[in-house]
């Protein structure tokens, strides 16, 4: 008998016109991925401009590692995000990217991540306390995970102080994503960035509020001096490119901080929400994970030191990221003539790696739509370029270890204390605007374990 499958996106099985594609993409970017993308190594087409989707690990390695300068971030990606985060680490290219990466890399060292783990433990404990106080009723765990991870990133970034208005920043981020994250026809046609996009004009006030709050926090910290235990802002203020000796000015600090705030809570919140959905979906996996967590934690909240002793919960996080990667598509713009998978790529072509389709590719995974954490028991058996929730190559997500540590700490803490069961008729739909969200929320009932 076939195993039941968790929520998935219905991929396209017939060609779409430009305007229908635009309408579908504004609702859910993943809905325009052709079904053959989970069966073939590469798919090409034209929609305003030439595009390619690449699912072949060897070709992906060439793009992301061997010839990274030939495939910079796509114009569409930059058009969507530059108004919010400027030429920060996420968007910058070439020498401007390299000096920023060198300057911030020490802040994300393993030692600093462990030093920040007590903040994650405290947030996990507060989340468990809120769930317990709510009693045996349906809870939208998406909302709860957003609250928990925003607690972490605001405390990690600003030590919870300096006049940082976390609610105002949170509202501004949500407002910007809701409007500016939607693809414009101008983006699909490759029109210049200086032509105004209606959604981004509507989100202008949210952007100003977000930047004003961040600038104020940076100025206040510069006057006050570092915290007793350095947080991310302290580490970035102290960061220096060892090659050029350059340090970030206030605008550069602000743009990078906003990048880390958005990425540092949104992506982890979504990963945890999808993981909890899958725990409700597969009670046997949940029970196995709970047994591991209870054995290790002995009634307490997980710490940074516990993470290495929670391998099965880490496998659940890995499998969740395979099925529901927060960045469901990464996009590049080719700079020169090339050949990938035997197909011609021209300068200006958009070349995408649909991470969502890659994780469900029939030639790369056994029963790809099935939820099975055991497939990550032996990580060496998995092709590095078949599994890319954090990208790869020089531009691999600098906060990957931070996100993985946080996700394991929070998930283990919650599973050790509660049994989660799904609410009838409340299954989420995978929808991607900027990130892959569980549309409708993740509604679960939590009872003491």
C-alpha positions as a Python dict, from the first residue, in 0.01 Angstrom:
ca = {
    (1, 'X'): (0, 0, 0),
    (2, 'X'): (130, 348, -89),
    (3, 'X'): (241, 562, 204),
    (4, 'X'): (43, 884, 261),
    (5, 'X'): (220, 1196, 141),
    (6, 'X'): (252, 1530, 320),
    (7, 'X'): (139, 1856, 159),
    (8, 'X'): (299, 1938, -175),
    (9, 'X'): (262, 2183, -464),
    (10, 'X'): (83, 2077, -780),
    (11, 'X'): (341, 2142, -1052),
    (12, 'X'): (252, 2257, -1404),
    (13, 'X'): (200, 1992, -1671),
    (14, 'X'): (127, 2219, -1966),
    (15, 'X'): (280, 2541, -2111),
    (16, 'X'): (162, 2870, -1962),
    (17, 'X'): (136, 3210, -2127),
    (18, 'X'): (313, 3518, -1990),
    (19, 'X'): (15, 3676, -1813),
    (20, 'X'): (-115, 3351, -1664),
    (21, 'X'): (236, 3271, -1541),
    (22, 'X'): (261, 3616, -1381),
    (23, 'X'): (-76, 3576, -1207),
    (24, 'X'): (20, 3232, -1075),
    (25, 'X'): (367, 3345, -966),
    (26, 'X'): (225, 3636, -767),
    (27, 'X'): (10, 3383, -581),
    (28, 'X'): (273, 3108, -550),
    (29, 'X'): (610, 3110, -729),
    (30, 'X'): (639, 2730, -701),
    (31, 'X'): (316, 2678, -894),
    (32, 'X'): (488, 2771, -1224),
    (33, 'X'): (757, 2501, -1190),
    (34, 'X'): (695, 2247, -1470),
    (35, 'X'): (631, 1891, -1359),
    (36, 'X'): (917, 1766, -1578),
    (37, 'X'): (1155, 1958, -1349),
    (38, 'X'): (1140, 1665, -1104),
    (39, 'X'): (1222, 1419, -1386),
    (40, 'X'): (1474, 1592, -1612),
    (41, 'X'): (1821, 1742, -1545),
    (42, 'X'): (1735, 2076, -1708),
    (43, 'X'): (1429, 2258, -1843),
    (44, 'X'): (1438, 2572, -2061),
    (45, 'X'): (1187, 2818, -2196),
    (46, 'X'): (1109, 3182, -2266),
    (47, 'X'): (876, 3415, -2078),
    (48, 'X'): (968, 3770, -2164),
    (49, 'X'): (1332, 3653, -2158),
    (50, 'X'): (1508, 3317, -2182),
    (51, 'X'): (1515, 3104, -1867),
    (52, 'X'): (1653, 2770, -1757),
    (53, 'X'): (1587, 2548, -1455),
    (54, 'X'): (1883, 2329, -1359),
    (55, 'X'): (1841, 2015, -1146),
    (56, 'X'): (2163, 1833, -1238),
    (57, 'X'): (2409, 1829, -942),
    (58, 'X'): (2717, 1852, -1165),
    (59, 'X'): (2583, 2156, -1351),
    (60, 'X'): (2472, 2317, -1022),
    (61, 'X'): (2823, 2271, -884),
    (62, 'X'): (2964, 2451, -1189),
    (63, 'X'): (2728, 2745, -1130),
    (64, 'X'): (2762, 2780, -754),
    (65, 'X'): (3125, 2681, -703),
    (66, 'X'): (3342, 2655, -1013),
    (67, 'X'): (3214, 2958, -1208),
    (68, 'X'): (3037, 3162, -944),
    (69, 'X'): (3137, 3497, -1103),
    (70, 'X'): (2970, 3391, -1428),
    (71, 'X'): (2639, 3340, -1245),
    (72, 'X'): (2575, 3631, -1005),
    (73, 'X'): (2243, 3683, -828),
    (74, 'X'): (1967, 3744, -1079),
    (75, 'X'): (1833, 4088, -1164),
    (76, 'X'): (1489, 3980, -1039),
    (77, 'X'): (1632, 3888, -698),
    (78, 'X'): (1816, 4220, -673),
    (79, 'X'): (1512, 4418, -784),
    (80, 'X'): (1299, 4250, -517),
    (81, 'X'): (1539, 4290, -226),
    (82, 'X'): (1769, 4590, -285),
    (83, 'X'): (1510, 4849, -166),
    (84, 'X'): (1506, 4673, 173),
    (85, 'X'): (1864, 4554, 228),
    (86, 'X'): (2074, 4763, -11),
    (87, 'X'): (2402, 4615, -133),
    (88, 'X'): (2440, 4398, 175),
    (89, 'X'): (2610, 4061, 187),
    (90, 'X'): (2308, 3885, 36),
    (91, 'X'): (2301, 4097, -281),
    (92, 'X'): (2649, 4240, -330),
    (93, 'X'): (2880, 4099, -597),
    (94, 'X'): (3253, 4082, -665),
    (95, 'X'): (3496, 4276, -447),
    (96, 'X'): (3214, 4450, -257),
    (97, 'X'): (3075, 4111, -154),
    (98, 'X'): (3415, 3961, -75),
    (99, 'X'): (3523, 4229, 175),
    (100, 'X'): (3188, 4214, 353),
    (101, 'X'): (3204, 3835, 376),
    (102, 'X'): (3556, 3848, 521),
    (103, 'X'): (3451, 4116, 772),
    (104, 'X'): (3144, 3931, 906),
    (105, 'X'): (3273, 3571, 892),
    (106, 'X'): (3427, 3574, 1245),
    (107, 'X'): (3089, 3673, 1392),
    (108, 'X'): (2947, 3339, 1274),
    (109, 'X'): (3226, 3118, 1407),
    (110, 'X'): (3133, 2796, 1588),
    (111, 'X'): (3251, 2948, 1916),
    (112, 'X'): (3027, 3253, 1880),
    (113, 'X'): (2731, 3037, 1783),
    (114, 'X'): (2775, 2832, 2101),
    (115, 'X'): (2806, 3153, 2304),
    (116, 'X'): (2470, 3265, 2165),
    (117, 'X'): (2295, 2932, 2227),
    (118, 'X'): (2166, 3025, 2578),
    (119, 'X'): (1944, 3284, 2406),
    (120, 'X'): (1797, 3003, 2194),
    (121, 'X'): (1747, 2784, 2501),
    (122, 'X'): (1566, 3065, 2683),
    (123, 'X'): (1340, 3129, 2383),
    (124, 'X'): (1261, 2756, 2357),
    (125, 'X'): (1168, 2749, 2725),
    (126, 'X'): (941, 3053, 2688),
    (127, 'X'): (773, 2892, 2388),
    (128, 'X'): (709, 2573, 2583),
    (129, 'X'): (566, 2776, 2872),
    (130, 'X'): (329, 2965, 2639),
    (131, 'X'): (208, 2641, 2482),
    (132, 'X'): (150, 2486, 2824),
    (133, 'X'): (-40, 2794, 2942),
    (134, 'X'): (-268, 2777, 2636),
    (135, 'X'): (-399, 2441, 2753),
    (136, 'X'): (-529, 2156, 2533),
    (137, 'X'): (-661, 2361, 2242),
    (138, 'X'): (-566, 2416, 1880),
    (139, 'X'): (-262, 2643, 1839),
    (140, 'X'): (-128, 2795, 1520),
    (141, 'X'): (233, 2682, 1556),
    (142, 'X'): (339, 2906, 1267),
    (143, 'X'): (256, 3211, 1477),
    (144, 'X'): (427, 3058, 1780),
    (145, 'X'): (745, 2976, 1588),
    (146, 'X'): (759, 3326, 1436),
    (147, 'X'): (735, 3469, 1788),
    (148, 'X'): (1004, 3235, 1919),
    (149, 'X'): (1257, 3290, 1643),
    (150, 'X'): (1201, 3666, 1644),
    (151, 'X'): (1272, 3661, 2017),
    (152, 'X'): (1600, 3486, 1937),
    (153, 'X'): (1711, 3714, 1655),
    (154, 'X'): (1621, 4036, 1838),
    (155, 'X'): (1806, 3927, 2152),
    (156, 'X'): (2100, 3792, 1953),
    (157, 'X'): (2117, 4110, 1747),
    (158, 'X'): (2040, 4384, 1998),
    (159, 'X'): (2064, 4210, 2338),
    (160, 'X'): (1694, 4287, 2374),
    (161, 'X'): (1768, 4653, 2442),
    (162, 'X'): (1898, 4977, 2294),
    (163, 'X'): (1545, 5102, 2235),
    (164, 'X'): (1495, 4836, 1969),
    (165, 'X'): (1122, 4821, 1895),
    (166, 'X'): (1089, 4457, 1792),
    (167, 'X'): (716, 4480, 1720),
    (168, 'X'): (767, 4774, 1484),
    (169, 'X'): (1046, 4596, 1296),
    (170, 'X'): (838, 4279, 1276),
    (171, 'X'): (540, 4468, 1131),
    (172, 'X'): (763, 4648, 881),
    (173, 'X'): (916, 4321, 760),
    (174, 'X'): (575, 4159, 715),
    (175, 'X'): (440, 4466, 532),
    (176, 'X'): (736, 4473, 295),
    (177, 'X'): (719, 4101, 214),
    (178, 'X'): (343, 4118, 159),
    (179, 'X'): (373, 4387, -107),
    (180, 'X'): (723, 4408, -247),
    (181, 'X'): (790, 4034, -255),
    (182, 'X'): (538, 3976, -532),
    (183, 'X'): (679, 3947, -880),
    (184, 'X'): (607, 4235, -1114),
    (185, 'X'): (560, 4206, -1488),
    (186, 'X'): (852, 4449, -1509),
    (187, 'X'): (1073, 4192, -1332),
    (188, 'X'): (974, 3909, -1564),
    (189, 'X'): (1039, 4126, -1871),
    (190, 'X'): (1378, 4228, -1729),
    (191, 'X'): (1301, 4601, -1733),
    (192, 'X'): (1545, 4834, -1552),
    (193, 'X'): (1542, 4872, -1174),
    (194, 'X'): (1476, 5248, -1190),
    (195, 'X'): (1127, 5190, -1329),
    (196, 'X'): (900, 5193, -1020),
    (197, 'X'): (724, 4871, -915),
    (198, 'X'): (377, 4943, -770),
    (199, 'X'): (409, 4699, -479),
    (200, 'X'): (742, 4839, -373),
    (201, 'X'): (608, 5194, -382),
    (202, 'X'): (327, 5086, -148),
    (203, 'X'): (579, 4938, 97),
    (204, 'X'): (797, 5252, 113),
    (205, 'X'): (677, 5359, 458),
    (206, 'X'): (750, 5016, 604),
    (207, 'X'): (1103, 5035, 465),
    (208, 'X'): (1166, 5379, 612),
    (209, 'X'): (1041, 5267, 953),
    (210, 'X'): (1256, 4955, 945),
    (211, 'X'): (1573, 5145, 850),
    (212, 'X'): (1508, 5426, 1098),
    (213, 'X'): (1475, 5183, 1388),
    (214, 'X'): (1790, 4992, 1289),
    (215, 'X'): (1993, 5314, 1246),
    (216, 'X'): (1882, 5432, 1589),
    (217, 'X'): (1986, 5105, 1753),
    (218, 'X'): (2330, 5115, 1583),
    (219, 'X'): (2393, 5475, 1690),
    (220, 'X'): (2285, 5399, 2047),
    (221, 'X'): (2518, 5098, 2066),
    (222, 'X'): (2812, 5298, 1932),
    (223, 'X'): (2759, 5551, 2213),
    (224, 'X'): (2704, 5291, 2484),
    (225, 'X'): (2980, 5049, 2392),
    (226, 'X'): (2975, 4668, 2370),
    (227, 'X'): (2763, 4434, 2584),
    (228, 'X'): (2922, 4219, 2854),
    (229, 'X'): (2861, 3917, 2632),
    (230, 'X'): (2906, 4038, 2272),
    (231, 'X'): (2593, 4006, 2060),
    (232, 'X'): (2576, 4011, 1681),
    (233, 'X'): (2574, 4391, 1662),
    (234, 'X'): (2886, 4411, 1879),
    (235, 'X'): (3060, 4152, 1663),
    (236, 'X'): (2969, 4335, 1343),
    (237, 'X'): (3075, 4674, 1481),
    (238, 'X'): (3409, 4514, 1566),
    (239, 'X'): (3433, 4332, 1232),
    (240, 'X'): (3720, 4428, 1005),
    (241, 'X'): (3815, 4287, 667),
    (242, 'X'): (4162, 4142, 737),
    (243, 'X'): (4271, 4210, 379),
    (244, 'X'): (4162, 4571, 327),
    (245, 'X'): (4116, 4672, 698),
    (246, 'X'): (3779, 4813, 596),
    (247, 'X'): (3492, 4835, 846),
    (248, 'X'): (3123, 4883, 778),
    (249, 'X'): (2971, 5229, 802),
    (250, 'X'): (2628, 5281, 960),
    (251, 'X'): (2436, 5225, 635),
    (252, 'X'): (2627, 4902, 559),
    (253, 'X'): (2580, 4779, 915),
    (254, 'X'): (2208, 4856, 896),
    (255, 'X'): (2157, 4678, 564),
    (256, 'X'): (2339, 4368, 686),
    (257, 'X'): (2160, 4369, 1020),
    (258, 'X'): (1824, 4386, 846),
    (259, 'X'): (1935, 4098, 622),
    (260, 'X'): (2025, 3888, 925),
    (261, 'X'): (1706, 3984, 1109),
    (262, 'X'): (1479, 3889, 818),
    (263, 'X'): (1670, 3573, 723),
    (264, 'X'): (1755, 3481, 1080),
    (265, 'X'): (1401, 3452, 1204),
    (266, 'X'): (1182, 3400, 897),
    (267, 'X'): (1362, 3096, 755),
    (268, 'X'): (1405, 2918, 1090),
    (269, 'X'): (1044, 2988, 1189),
    (270, 'X'): (925, 2833, 864),
    (271, 'X'): (1152, 2530, 904),
    (272, 'X'): (1022, 2470, 1257),
    (273, 'X'): (660, 2520, 1148),
    (274, 'X'): (694, 2266, 868),
    (275, 'X'): (879, 2026, 1102),
    (276, 'X'): (595, 2046, 1354),
    (277, 'X'): (341, 1991, 1076),
    (278, 'X'): (534, 1676, 980),
    (279, 'X'): (539, 1565, 1345),
    (280, 'X'): (162, 1582, 1346),
    (281, 'X'): (153, 1407, 1010),
    (282, 'X'): (373, 1113, 1119),
    (283, 'X'): (314, 1015, 1481),
    (284, 'X'): (569, 730, 1468),
    (285, 'X'): (849, 970, 1377),
    (286, 'X'): (729, 1211, 1644),
    (287, 'X'): (739, 939, 1910),
    (288, 'X'): (1091, 834, 1812),
    (289, 'X'): (1208, 1196, 1825),
    (290, 'X'): (1039, 1251, 2162),
    (291, 'X'): (1214, 948, 2309),
    (292, 'X'): (1551, 1088, 2196),
    (293, 'X'): (1474, 1435, 2332),
    (294, 'X'): (1349, 1311, 2669),
    (295, 'X'): (1651, 1084, 2713),
    (296, 'X'): (1896, 1367, 2642),
    (297, 'X'): (1717, 1659, 2806),
    (298, 'X'): (1587, 1489, 3121),
    (299, 'X'): (1303, 1737, 3161),
    (300, 'X'): (1501, 2052, 3078),
    (301, 'X'): (1528, 2273, 2770),
    (302, 'X'): (1786, 2186, 2504),
    (303, 'X'): (2120, 2368, 2509),
    (304, 'X'): (2391, 2421, 2250),
    (305, 'X'): (2590, 2138, 2409),
    (306, 'X'): (2293, 1900, 2360),
    (307, 'X'): (2270, 1948, 1984),
    (308, 'X'): (2534, 1688, 1894),
    (309, 'X'): (2347, 1432, 2107),
    (310, 'X'): (2019, 1480, 1917),
    (311, 'X'): (2103, 1325, 1576),
    (312, 'X'): (1750, 1206, 1494),
    (313, 'X'): (1601, 1549, 1557),
    (314, 'X'): (1871, 1694, 1331),
    (315, 'X'): (1764, 1439, 1065),
    (316, 'X'): (1406, 1563, 1098),
    (317, 'X'): (1524, 1920, 1039),
    (318, 'X'): (1727, 1806, 736),
    (319, 'X'): (1433, 1615, 588),
    (320, 'X'): (1200, 1909, 652),
    (321, 'X'): (1439, 2135, 462),
    (322, 'X'): (1445, 1888, 173),
    (323, 'X'): (1065, 1886, 144),
    (324, 'X'): (1001, 2252, 232),
    (325, 'X'): (1313, 2463, 172),
    (326, 'X'): (1248, 2823, 286),
    (327, 'X'): (1421, 2952, -29),
    (328, 'X'): (1234, 2737, -279),
    (329, 'X'): (1412, 2884, -582),
    (330, 'X'): (1750, 3053, -626),
    (331, 'X'): (1806, 3258, -938),
    (332, 'X'): (2114, 3374, -1129),
    (333, 'X'): (2178, 3581, -1442),
    (334, 'X'): (2431, 3432, -1686),
    (335, 'X'): (2715, 3667, -1779),
    (336, 'X'): (2866, 3481, -2075),
    (337, 'X'): (2800, 3204, -2324),
    (338, 'X'): (2803, 2864, -2161),
    (339, 'X'): (2676, 2509, -2194),
    (340, 'X'): (2492, 2332, -1911),
    (341, 'X'): (2361, 1976, -1949),
    (342, 'X'): (2434, 2005, -2321),
    (343, 'X'): (2215, 2316, -2361),
    (344, 'X'): (2320, 2662, -2470),
    (345, 'X'): (2312, 2939, -2209),
    (346, 'X'): (2348, 3299, -2333),
    (347, 'X'): (2448, 3618, -2151),
    (348, 'X'): (2141, 3768, -1982),
    (349, 'X'): (1957, 3436, -1949),
    (350, 'X'): (1794, 3371, -1612),
    (351, 'X'): (1927, 3043, -1472),
    (352, 'X'): (1735, 2904, -1176),
    (353, 'X'): (1795, 2620, -935),
    (354, 'X'): (1447, 2527, -811),
    (355, 'X'): (1549, 2395, -468),
    (356, 'X'): (1193, 2270, -412),
    (357, 'X'): (1206, 2053, -727),
    (358, 'X'): (1566, 1946, -661),
    (359, 'X'): (1466, 1802, -324),
    (360, 'X'): (1186, 1604, -488),
    (361, 'X'): (1370, 1494, -801),
    (362, 'X'): (1292, 1136, -902),
    (363, 'X'): (1645, 1064, -1026),
    (364, 'X'): (1809, 1189, -706),
    (365, 'X'): (1583, 1061, -426),
    (366, 'X'): (1404, 734, -349),
    (367, 'X'): (1030, 804, -307),
    (368, 'X'): (1101, 1178, -308),
    (369, 'X'): (759, 1295, -186),
    (370, 'X'): (767, 1065, 119),
    (371, 'X'): (868, 1205, 459),
    (372, 'X'): (1156, 987, 579),
    (373, 'X'): (1417, 1135, 818),
    (374, 'X'): (1621, 813, 800),
    (375, 'X'): (1742, 910, 453),
    (376, 'X'): (1974, 1156, 633),
    (377, 'X'): (2121, 894, 867),
    (378, 'X'): (2428, 877, 640),
    (379, 'X'): (2491, 1229, 510),
    (380, 'X'): (2790, 1112, 306),
    (381, 'X'): (2558, 904, 88),
    (382, 'X'): (2377, 1219, -31),
    (383, 'X'): (2516, 1415, -324),
    (384, 'X'): (2619, 1756, -187),
    (385, 'X'): (2460, 1935, -485),
    (386, 'X'): (2132, 1741, -465),
    (387, 'X'): (2050, 1899, -129),
    (388, 'X'): (2091, 2277, -109),
    (389, 'X'): (1864, 2437, 154),
    (390, 'X'): (2141, 2688, 233),
    (391, 'X'): (2293, 2711, -115),
    (392, 'X'): (2658, 2619, -159),
    (393, 'X'): (2994, 2743, -280),
    (394, 'X'): (3141, 3076, -166),
    (395, 'X'): (2790, 3219, -125),
    (396, 'X'): (2658, 2945, 103),
    (397, 'X'): (2436, 3097, 373),
    (398, 'X'): (2667, 3236, 640),
    (399, 'X'): (2404, 3173, 908),
    (400, 'X'): (2345, 2805, 829),
    (401, 'X'): (2499, 2671, 1150),
    (402, 'X'): (2311, 2934, 1354),
    (403, 'X'): (1979, 2828, 1198),
    (404, 'X'): (2042, 2455, 1239),
    (405, 'X'): (2144, 2493, 1603),
    (406, 'X'): (1839, 2706, 1680),
    (407, 'X'): (1600, 2469, 1504),
    (408, 'X'): (1729, 2161, 1689),
    (409, 'X'): (1719, 2339, 2028),
    (410, 'X'): (1359, 2458, 1987),
    (411, 'X'): (1220, 2142, 1827),
    (412, 'X'): (1382, 1910, 2081),
    (413, 'X'): (1257, 2121, 2372),
    (414, 'X'): (898, 2118, 2245),
    (415, 'X'): (892, 1749, 2153),
    (416, 'X'): (1026, 1652, 2495),
    (417, 'X'): (730, 1824, 2664),
    (418, 'X'): (434, 1785, 2427),
    (419, 'X'): (256, 1545, 2197),
    (420, 'X'): (134, 1725, 1887),
    (421, 'X'): (-173, 1610, 1695),
    (422, 'X'): (-317, 1768, 1380),
    (423, 'X'): (-646, 1957, 1375),
    (424, 'X'): (-897, 1807, 1129),
    (425, 'X'): (-947, 2012, 813),
    (426, 'X'): (-651, 2241, 883),
    (427, 'X'): (-376, 2111, 652),
    (428, 'X'): (-140, 2388, 532),
    (429, 'X'): (-72, 2465, 166),
    (430, 'X'): (291, 2525, 57),
    (431, 'X'): (298, 2877, -90),
    (432, 'X'): (611, 3072, -183),
    (433, 'X'): (628, 3449, -230),
    (434, 'X'): (977, 3530, -103),
    (435, 'X'): (988, 3222, 122),
    (436, 'X'): (799, 2892, 135),
    (437, 'X'): (523, 2939, 392),
    (438, 'X'): (250, 2704, 521),
    (439, 'X'): (-53, 2894, 395),
    (440, 'X'): (-336, 2872, 646),
    (441, 'X'): (-100, 2808, 935),
    (442, 'X'): (10, 2493, 1115),
    (443, 'X'): (-273, 2408, 1352),
    (444, 'X'): (-191, 2147, 1616),
    (445, 'X'): (-319, 2044, 1953),
    (446, 'X'): (-46, 2014, 2216),
    (447, 'X'): (-92, 1785, 2516),
    (448, 'X'): (166, 1706, 2787),
    (449, 'X'): (388, 1417, 2681),
}
